[in-house]
Amino acid sequence: MAAPRAAAPNIFTFRDAQAVPDPVQEPVTDGSAVIVLDNGSFQLRAGWAGRGAGLQLRSVVARSRGGARSLSRVGNDIPNLEPLRWLLRTPFDRNLPVNLELQELLCDHVFQKMNVASQDCVDHPVVFTEAPCTPLHVRQMVSELLFECYRVPKVSFGIDCLYSFNHNKKNQSTTSGLIVSSGYHCTHILPVLSGRFDAKNCKRINLGGFHSVTYLQRLLQLKYPGHLSAITLSRVEEILHDHCYIPEDYMEELQKWRCPYYYEENVHKMQLPFTSKLLGTAAPSEEKQERRQQQLRRLQELNARRRDEKFQQDQERLDRLHYVQELMEDGQVEQYHKALVELNMDSAEELQSYINKLSAAVELGRQRALAETIDCKPQTPDTFGGEQEDLEGISELDPLYSEDQMENEKTAPTVQAMFNVAEYHQMYLGTERIRVPEIIFQPSLIGEDQAGLAEAMQYVLNQYPNDVQLELVQNVFLTGGNVMYPGFRDRMEKELLQLRPFGSSFQVSVASNPLLDAWHGASDWALDNLEMEESWITRAEYEEKGGEYLKENSASNRYTAIHLPKTAPRSAAAPMLQDAETTPQITMSAAQ
C-alpha cells in the first residue's frame, strides 16, 4: 500500500493509522468446524477453516506489572501503540512462544472475538502453527495450554512456511523445493524433498523485520536528532513497508545515489506533523497603533521615574557640595581639605566648576518637571532629548518597532511568505531506502557475525549431490512478511545466478500473499484431513504420551522422542555382596 503523497513531488505524509477493535463474529454451531491459528511473532491470524482469516492482530499485550488480567489490552484493542510502548509485552522470544500467560491472553482474545459457542471449553479442532525445529518444551507448553486450559478435542501442529508452500504449489506436480521464509525475528532456509521437510539441513539466520525497524530508527534518530521523539517505531515501520526496496546490485545502486540528479529525483521526503503560526499575517494597523501608544506611555512613565530619581540624587549631591564650600567660608580649613579628599578633588576651582555643572543639571530637571506638571513641554533641545530617550526605550523594549523594522514593514509579508516552515520538519530518505533491507544479505552492516542469505543458501545446497541441488533450485519459494520488499525476487535470482554453475537453470517464485498464505495453507490442510485421525493429536494421546508428542504430516516438524534411560533396580542382596567383597580388601590394605 503506497503512502499518501503531498502536493509537492517526492513529499510523503505519515498515515499514523490507528487500530480498530475487532468486532465479535457470528457464532459457529458446527462442532466439526476447525479453528486455524497462525501464531506469528509479529501478527496473529485466526479464523474458521474455509471461511477466511477473520482476525489479524499484533501479537502484543499491554499489561502493567502486577496488573489485573481484566485490565489487559490485546492486539487491535490498543489503538495507538506508542503511548503504551513501555507496557507492551509479547509471549515470544524471537520466534518461539515462551510466555504461557501472555499466550493465554492472546488466545482468550481470539476465542472471544470468534464467539466460540461452547461453554467453558473450546469444543473445536485446532490447527496451530509453529516455528521450524521447535523445541519439545515449547510444544509441550502450547499443548498444555490447549488441552488443559481450553480442553480442545484434538490439535495439529505445522510449520507456517510449509503451509504457505503447499498452498501455492497445490496445483503443481513438483513436491521438492527450497523455501526461504523471512519473518519478524528470523529467516529460515528449509529444503523440502519429496514433500517432506528435511530438518537436518535447514538453516536459520537471526535477522528479520524487527532488526530492520530498529536499525532504521537508529539511523534516522542520528540523522535528525531534533526530531528524536517524532521518529517512533510505528512511523519507522510505515517507512520500511512503503518506501524501502532491494536493488539487484547494492554497490551499483549506491554509486547511482552519489549523483545529485539521481538523488533529487529519487529521494523521499517524509513530512512530520507540526503546528506553526502563519508568519505572513499582519495585525491590523489600528491594533499596531494602539500597541505603539501603550508602549510609548509605559516608557514615558518609566523615563519620568528615572529622571525624578536622578534629580533627587543630583540635588542631594549639590547640597553636599554647598556644605563643603561653606566650610571654607567659615574658616574650617582642616575639615574643608578632608572633605575635598573624600570628594576626590584637589582645589577650590575644581569644586566650583563641579557645583556650576551640577546646578545647571538640577535647574534643567526642575524646568522639565514643571513643564510636565502643566502638560506643556517647551520645544527645546533638552526636551527633544527626552523624547529621543523615549523612542530609544521603545526600540529596546519592543524590537518589533525598531526603526529598521518599521522601514521594512511593507516588505515583511513578502519575505515571510517565502519562508517554508514545513521544510524544517521533513526527513530525507536517500540511501536508507536500500541500506536497511540489505542487512538480510549483509548482516555485517549492523555488526552481526552471521552469514547472509545467499551464503546460507549456498551452504544448504552444498549438503546435497548435484542432481538434488538442481531439483531444489527449480523451485525456490519466497514467503513471509520480510520478503515483500520491491525487488526481493530479482535480487534472489541474481544471487542464484552467481551461486549456480554456468548454464544451469533455476526458478524463483513468491507467495501470492506472503502474510496470509500460511493461514490459507493451514486452512486447506484442515479441510482435507479433518477425518484422518492419524494427523491429529487427541486428548487421550496427549495424556498418554505427553505434551511434546507430535503426529507428523506434510507440513509438520519431524518428531524425535527423547527417551531417558532408566537405571535397573538393585536387588537387596547386591549391597551385601558388594560389602562382603570390599571388606577383605580394606582389611588387607590395613594389614599391609
Summary of the structure (lengths in Angstrom):
residues: 592
radius of gyration: 42.7
end to end distance: 91.9
largest distance: 140.0
contacts: 1689
relative contact order: 0.14
helix: 50%
strand: 13%
